[in-house]
Amino acid sequence: MINMSHCRFQNTELAIEECLDAMAAKDIENERERNAARRLFTKVLDFCRNEGIISDYDNVHLRKVVDYSYIKEQEEIE
């Protein structure tokens, strides 16, 4: 278990906020993180769709948003 049950949502909220900030800044630094971002947001959106919160989402657009936040040159420099 990564987070203790009494604080898992608080910790995750802060972590997701950092992830969103990195995406907004176009600062996904490597391919592993890009792939993890895709999986994370797909899981959240799938949950929202399955629970009736949203009717659907555009997976192609999600991929574009995440890919646009990934700067391949950053990984090559390291």
Stockholm file with secondary structure:
# STOCKHOLM 1.0

chainA/1-78         MINMSHCRFQNTELAIEECLDAMAAKDIENERERNAARRLFTKVLDFCRNEGIISDYDNVHLRKVVDYSYIKEQEEIE
#=GR chainA/1-78 SS CCSCTTTHHHHHHHHHHHHHHHHHTTCBCSHHHHHHHHHHHHHHHHHHHHTTSSSCCCHHHHHHHHHHHBCHHHHHHC
#=GC SS_cons        CCSCTTTHHHHHHHHHHHHHHHHHTTCBCSHHHHHHHHHHHHHHHHHHHHTTSSSCCCHHHHHHHHHHHBCHHHHHHC
//
